[in-house]
Amino acid sequence: MTTAQAIRQPFGITTFGSTVIRVDPDIASIHCTVSRTENHPKDAFTAVREASKMLTDYLQLNHAKKETSSSHISLSQTWDYVAAKRKFLGYTAMAGFHTLLYDLDQLESLLIGIVDSGANEIGGVNFQTSQLKELRSEARRKAVEAARAKAENYCLAAQVRLGKVLHIEDMNPDVSNFSGRRFEGHVMNQNVVEMLETGETEDIQSFKPGSITINAAVLMSFSIANE
């Protein structure tokens, strides 16, 4: 633990608690794009509208449990570089689609259908869980329990009694507590990762391929009770 993470005043006992929960995903987030390049903007818009309608019709007729949204059509110039010279290829119209699929058994067939219906690019498939809020709350509670248990163990070894809580600092990897950088989603802060790798995590579940990692960490300070 670096000095930036520690409470410098020696008033009691400070401990770090963390936990990692792994859960199977139940949602797939799919980003795809329909784009067409033509010599004239009007032709590019027309081609993308036709392709987007085919894709929209497919998604509406597909019976998998899902939600879909689409962006407005954008337009840009497309160039290629040949022999160090820039060559104009045309105007590219583009529309983006985002689908949340709630039946992962249908993922493969849905992706095939999306491509067959005119999507040029699958921007990515990310897996999520509908229980994120509840699981994060559970992870935070377990992190507090781990910090308290560690403090009680230290006090037992030092033959003193643990006092009241004086300070609770959230070390959630989504917040820039450690390094000043912000990390979204389920990506861990590098300082937390280092603590996990050195055995600082009190509750790590066995690895599950394809699982989502939900983690929480907390820094807690306690007084030492007077006898």
Backbone torsions as a table, in degrees:
resi	resn	phi	psi	omega
1	MET	NA	129.4	-177.4
2	THR	-80.5	165.6	-179.6
3	THR	-64.1	-26.2	179.5
4	ALA	-68.7	-20.2	-178.0
5	GLN	-94.7	-17.7	-173.7
6	ALA	-92.4	151.9	172.5
7	ILE	-89.1	121.3	-164.6
8	ARG	-82.4	-20.9	-178.5
9	GLN	-79.8	122.8	-176.5
10	PRO	-80.6	71.4	-175.3
11	PHE	-101.3	-12.1	-175.2
12	GLY	-175.1	-121.8	-179.7
13	ILE	-137.4	135.6	179.2
14	THR	-122.2	130.3	-179.6
15	THR	-133.3	154.4	177.7
16	PHE	-107.3	129.6	177.0
17	GLY	-125.6	141.7	-179.1
18	SER	-149.7	163.0	176.8
19	THR	-153.0	154.9	177.0
20	VAL	-130.3	126.6	176.8
21	ILE	-114.7	133.5	176.4
22	ARG	-114.9	134.2	-175.1
23	VAL	-139.8	146.6	176.9
24	ASP	-71.0	136.8	178.2
25	PRO	-70.4	154.1	174.7
26	ASP	-131.6	7.4	178.1
27	ILE	-135.9	138.0	171.5
28	ALA	-114.3	128.4	177.8
29	SER	-103.0	116.5	-173.2
30	ILE	-115.1	124.1	174.8
31	HIS	-111.1	128.4	177.4
32	CYS	-140.3	163.5	-175.1
33	THR	-134.0	139.6	170.6
34	VAL	-110.8	120.7	179.5
35	SER	-138.5	147.6	177.7
36	ARG	-141.2	139.3	179.5
37	THR	-113.7	125.7	-179.3
38	GLU	-135.9	168.3	-178.6
39	ASN	-71.2	-27.8	-178.0
40	HIS	-123.5	142.4	-179.5
41	PRO	-54.9	-39.2	-178.9
42	LYS	-60.4	-41.9	179.7
43	ASP	-67.7	-37.0	178.7
44	ALA	-65.6	-44.4	177.5
45	PHE	-60.6	-43.9	-179.0
46	THR	-62.1	-44.6	-178.7
47	ALA	-63.9	-40.4	-179.6
48	VAL	-70.1	-38.8	177.3
49	ARG	-61.1	-42.4	-179.8
50	GLU	-65.8	-44.6	179.9
51	ALA	-66.9	-38.8	179.4
52	SER	-65.3	-36.5	177.7
53	LYS	-65.1	-39.2	177.6
54	MET	-62.5	-42.8	180.0
55	LEU	-68.4	-42.3	178.8
56	THR	-61.9	-43.3	179.0
57	ASP	-61.4	-41.6	179.1
58	TYR	-62.6	-46.8	-178.0
59	LEU	-64.9	-33.7	178.6
60	GLN	-72.7	-35.3	-178.3
61	LEU	-82.0	-23.2	178.0
62	ASN	-67.7	133.7	-172.0
63	HIS	-91.7	2.7	178.2
64	ALA	-65.0	145.7	-179.7
65	LYS	-72.3	117.1	-172.9
66	LYS	-163.0	168.9	171.2
67	GLU	-131.7	139.4	-177.7
68	THR	-133.8	139.3	173.4
69	SER	-132.8	158.1	-179.6
70	SER	-136.9	157.0	-179.6
71	SER	-95.7	168.2	172.2
72	HIS	-70.1	156.8	179.9
73	ILE	-75.5	132.0	176.6
74	SER	-110.4	164.8	-177.8
75	LEU	-136.8	138.3	177.5
76	SER	-148.7	161.3	174.9
77	GLN	-85.7	144.1	180.0
78	THR	-118.1	131.3	-177.8
79	TRP	-126.5	156.4	173.7
80	ASP	-129.5	155.9	179.8
81	TYR	-115.7	117.2	-179.5
82	VAL	-124.9	122.7	-179.6
83	ALA	51.8	45.8	177.0
84	ALA	66.1	14.4	177.3
85	LYS	-117.0	142.1	-179.5
86	ARG	-86.0	128.3	-178.5
87	LYS	-119.7	127.5	-179.6
88	PHE	-77.0	125.5	-178.2
89	LEU	-100.4	-24.5	179.8
90	GLY	142.6	-166.4	179.4
91	TYR	-105.9	131.3	-178.3
92	THR	-109.2	118.0	172.8
93	ALA	-96.3	144.9	-172.4
94	MET	-145.4	140.5	174.5
95	ALA	-134.5	135.3	-179.3
96	GLY	-103.4	146.8	178.4
97	PHE	-126.8	141.3	177.2
98	HIS	-129.9	123.8	-178.2
99	THR	-123.4	132.6	171.0
100	LEU	-103.4	115.9	-177.7
101	LEU	-102.2	125.8	-176.6
102	TYR	-102.3	5.8	176.7
103	ASP	-129.9	95.2	-173.1
104	LEU	-67.1	-19.2	176.5
105	ASP	-65.3	-20.6	-178.7
106	GLN	-95.4	4.7	-172.5
107	LEU	-62.8	-48.4	-176.3
108	GLU	-61.2	-47.8	-178.7
109	SER	-67.1	-34.5	178.7
110	LEU	-66.3	-42.7	179.0
111	LEU	-63.5	-40.7	177.5
112	ILE	-62.4	-43.9	179.5
113	GLY	-64.6	-37.3	178.7
114	ILE	-63.1	-44.2	179.1
115	VAL	-67.6	-45.1	-180.0
116	ASP	-63.8	-22.8	-177.9
117	SER	-91.2	4.8	171.6
118	GLY	119.9	-2.7	178.7
119	ALA	-69.7	131.2	179.9
120	ASN	-83.8	-29.5	-172.0
121	GLU	-144.9	134.4	169.2
122	ILE	-96.2	105.7	-174.4
123	GLY	-68.5	-22.8	179.1
124	GLY	159.0	152.1	174.8
125	VAL	-123.0	114.1	179.5
126	ASN	-112.3	141.9	-178.5
127	PHE	-102.9	137.2	-176.2
128	GLN	-134.8	174.7	175.6
129	THR	-127.4	141.5	178.0
130	SER	-76.8	-9.2	-177.9
131	GLN	-103.2	22.6	-173.5
132	LEU	-58.0	-47.3	-177.1
133	LYS	-60.5	-46.9	-178.5
134	GLU	-65.6	-41.1	-177.9
135	LEU	-70.4	-34.9	176.4
136	ARG	-66.4	-38.7	177.0
137	SER	-62.2	-42.8	178.2
138	GLU	-62.8	-43.2	179.8
139	ALA	-62.5	-39.6	179.7
140	ARG	-67.0	-39.4	177.1
141	ARG	-62.7	-42.5	-179.9
142	LYS	-66.6	-33.4	177.5
143	ALA	-64.9	-40.7	176.9
144	VAL	-64.1	-43.5	178.6
145	GLU	-60.7	-39.4	-180.0
146	ALA	-67.0	-40.9	178.8
147	ALA	-64.9	-41.0	178.8
148	ARG	-66.6	-42.9	-179.4
149	ALA	-61.9	-39.9	178.9
150	LYS	-65.2	-42.2	179.3
151	ALA	-63.7	-42.1	178.4
152	GLU	-63.0	-36.8	179.0
153	ASN	-66.5	-41.4	176.9
154	TYR	-62.6	-43.5	-179.6
155	CYS	-64.3	-37.2	177.5
156	LEU	-62.3	-43.5	179.7
157	ALA	-67.1	-34.3	-179.0
158	ALA	-86.7	-2.2	179.4
159	GLN	59.4	43.7	173.3
160	VAL	-128.8	171.5	-178.2
161	ARG	-110.2	135.7	-179.5
162	LEU	-69.9	134.9	180.0
163	GLY	-98.2	-156.3	-175.6
164	LYS	-78.6	162.4	177.6
165	VAL	-73.4	130.1	179.4
166	LEU	-107.5	-26.1	-172.8
167	HIS	-156.3	134.9	173.2
168	ILE	-130.2	121.9	-179.4
169	GLU	-122.1	120.8	-179.8
170	ASP	-71.5	126.5	176.6
171	MET	-111.8	33.7	179.1
172	ASN	-57.2	130.4	-179.4
173	PRO	-62.2	-15.3	177.7
174	ASP	-78.6	-7.6	-176.9
175	VAL	-120.1	145.9	-172.1
176	SER	-84.1	59.3	178.1
177	ASN	-72.8	-38.2	-169.8
178	PHE	-88.7	-61.5	-168.2
179	SER	-110.0	0.0	-178.7
180	GLY	84.7	-2.6	178.2
181	ARG	-101.8	151.7	-178.4
182	ARG	-106.5	134.8	179.4
183	PHE	-123.1	126.1	-177.4
184	GLU	-94.8	163.7	174.3
185	GLY	71.0	-134.8	-175.0
186	HIS	-105.5	14.4	-176.8
187	VAL	-80.1	131.6	-176.1
188	MET	-82.8	146.4	170.2
189	ASN	-63.4	141.6	-174.4
190	GLN	-60.8	-35.5	178.8
191	ASN	-65.5	-37.1	176.8
192	VAL	-66.3	-41.4	179.0
193	VAL	-58.5	-42.3	179.6
194	GLU	-62.6	-38.7	177.6
195	MET	-66.3	-39.9	179.1
196	LEU	-64.7	-40.6	-178.2
197	GLU	-68.5	-25.6	179.8
198	THR	-96.5	14.8	174.1
199	GLY	87.0	17.1	-177.5
200	GLU	-80.7	-12.1	-179.3
201	THR	-86.5	126.0	-175.3
202	GLU	-84.4	-18.6	-173.9
203	ASP	-141.6	85.2	177.9
204	ILE	-109.9	120.9	178.2
205	GLN	-77.7	159.7	178.1
206	SER	-61.5	148.5	-176.7
207	PHE	-66.7	136.4	178.5
208	LYS	-126.1	110.5	179.7
209	PRO	-55.6	133.9	179.5
210	GLY	82.5	1.1	-177.4
211	SER	-83.1	162.1	175.6
212	ILE	-97.5	135.6	179.6
213	THR	-98.8	125.2	177.3
214	ILE	-120.7	124.0	-172.1
215	ASN	-132.5	159.9	177.1
216	ALA	-151.2	149.6	178.8
217	ALA	-146.9	149.0	-176.8
218	VAL	-146.4	146.0	173.5
219	LEU	-111.5	123.1	-176.0
220	MET	-125.8	145.2	175.8
221	SER	-123.3	140.1	-179.1
222	PHE	-128.8	152.1	170.6
223	SER	-81.9	162.3	171.5
224	ILE	-101.0	119.5	-173.1
225	ALA	-67.7	141.4	175.3
226	ASN	-76.1	137.5	179.4
227	GLU	-74.3	NA	NA
